[in-house]
Amino acid sequence: MNMKKTISCLFAFIILFQVNNLYAQTKTQTATTYLGDQKNGQPDGIGVLTDTSGNVFKGSFKKGKKEGYGELTYKTIFDKDSTLVGYWKKDQYIGIYEYPYKIISKSFMISNASISSDPANPSGNIIEVSVESVSGGSATLSGEMPKPTLTEYIFNKGSFHEMFPRTNQQKRNIYIFQNVIFPIQAVFRFGGQDITVDFNETKNYKLVVVLRD
């Protein structure tokens, strides 16, 4: 009788344990799983990583860490799925864009180009383009050396409301694009030379371009 009772209790315990274990696995995984490209036993390339909380990352990896573009699906505090899309750097999310701005290409005669930025302005954002050369604006016996000018601008992406030139500077010409709608990809031409720039994040930007003589 005692033996039967012991076996019955043991059987009931096993059933209860299996039910509880199954319930736990519906909430979280028992281990992190990965399916995709690998190198030296680590995620490297394109793959899908599911962690013990059930969060799923689909995207690019490098040396075992999230690196590059990807999509992370995770549970919110309300137990609803939410998705984070963008770029990762060494396992850290950096934003929708890989770079806030980037110089895509420039002509050989553009010796230097630099970009700086300030925080976004609720009343409207600008892109200021400043162009100069080594000798432009310098005084000579026959007068002043001509300064390089912005001769054309093409916005392949995004838009602006209006542009104001400031050509009364001694060594440079400045062009201010106002009320810019980001993201922007723009081509700025200075005679036969040009530069292509991406401005991704909503900020105030200043692009300084220096041309060779």
N, C-alpha and C positions, 0 to 999 in steps of 0.2 A: 504493500500500500504506500509506504513511504517512498519507495523507488519510483512508483508511478507519479506520485505527487511532485517529486524532484524533477523528473523528466518533463512533466507538464509545465512546471515553472521555468525550466531552462528553455523550453520551446517558445514559451510566451515572451521571454526576455529577448531571444534571438529575433523574433518577429518585430517586437517593439524597436529594437536597435536598428533593424533594416529600414523600418518606416522612417525613424528619425534621421537616419543617415541619408535616405533618399530625399527627404525634405530639405536637409541642409545643402545637398548638392544642387537643388533647384535654385537656391539663393546665391551660392558662391561655388566656384570650382575648387576642387581639392588641390590643384596645382596649376601653375602657369603653363600654357601650351603655345607652341609656335609652329606655323606652317609657312614655308617659303625658302628663299635663298639663304644659304649659310656659307661661312668661311671660318675655318679653324674652330668649328663647333659653336659658333656664335651667329645670331642673325646678322646678315650682311647682304643688302640688296632689297628686293621687294618681298614683303611677307605680311602675315597676319598674326598678331600677338594677342592672346586672351589671358588676362591676369586672374588672380584668385578672387577678385571682386566682381568678375564678369565684364570688366571694361575691355573693349575690343579696339585695337589700333591696326588700321590697314594702311600701309605705306612703306616708306623707305627706311632702311636701317644701315648703320655702319658700326662695325666692331661691337655689336650687341646693343647699341643705343639707337633711339629714334633720331634720324638725321635726314632732313629734307622734307618733302611734301607728304602729308598723310591726313587720315581722318580718324578721330578718336570718338567712339560711341561709348557713353558712360551713363550710369544711373545717377539721377539727381536725388536730393533729400526726400523728394516726393515719390521716389521709386519709378520715375518716368525716364525714358531714354532721351538723351540729348547728344548732339554731335558737334564736335569742335573740329573745324577744317582750317588747314594752313600749314605752316612750316615749323619744324623742330630743329633745335641745335643742341647736341649732346644731351638728349632726353628732355630738354626744356622747350616748351611752346614759346615761339617768338612772335607769332602773329599771322595775319592773313597773308601777308607778303613776306618773301624771303629778305628783301631789302626795302627800307623806306624810300630810297632813291638809288638810281644807278645810271652811270654813263654807259650807254650801249655801244656807241662808236663815235669816232671823231676823225677829221681829216688830218693829214700829216702836218699841215701848216699851222694847226692849233697846237702850240707848244705845251700849254697847260690848261686844265679845266678843273675847277673845284666847286663843290656844293656845300652850303651850310643851311641850317634850318632853325626856325623858331617855332614855339608852340602855335597851334591853330588859333585863329581869332574868330569868335562867334559872328562878328560883323562882316566877315569875308576874308578870304586868303589870297595871297599874291605869289607870283613868281617874278623875281627881279633878275634880269639878265644884264650883266655888265661885261662889255667887250673892250679890249685894249690891245695895244701892241707896244713893242719896246720903244719905237721912235714916234709913234702916233701922238700928236699934240705938242711935239717938241718944236722950239723956235729955230728957224734957219734964216740965212741971209735973204732968201726969197719969200719968207713967210713961215707959216706953221705947217708942219707935216700933217697930212690928213689922218684922222682917226678912223679905225675900222667901224663899219656900221652894220646893223642888222638889216639885211636886204629881203629876207623872207622867213616866214615861220609857218609850219604845218603841224596841226594837232591831229595825230592819228587816233588818239583816244582822249576822252575828256573834252572840256571846253573852258572858255573864259568869256567875260562880258565885254571888256574893252582893254586896250593897250595904250599906255602913255609913254612917249619917248622923252628922255632928258638928255639933250645933246649939248648942254652948256658946261659940262665938266671939262677940266683942263686936259686930262690924259685918257679919258674913256667916254664911251657912250653907254647910257643906261636905258633899259626898256622895262616897264613895269606892266605885267599882265594882272588885271584885277578881277576879283570875284571868280576865282578859278574853281572848277568842279573836278575833283579827283576821283579815280586815278587818271594820270596824264601820261601820254607818250608824245613827245614833241620833237620836231626837227627844227633847229635854228640855223639859218644860213647867213654867212658873212661873205658876200661876193661868191667866190668859187669854193669856199670852205664851209663845212657844216658839222654839226654835232647833234647826236640823237640821245635823248635823256628820258628815263622813266622817273616820274614823281608819283609814288604809290600812295603814301599816307597823307592824310589831310593836315598840312602844315603850311607855314610861310617859308619859302625857299629863296635862296640867292645863288645864282649860277654865275661864276666868274670865268671868263674865257680870255686867254692871252694868245695872240697870233704872232707867229714869226714874221719878221720884216721880209 
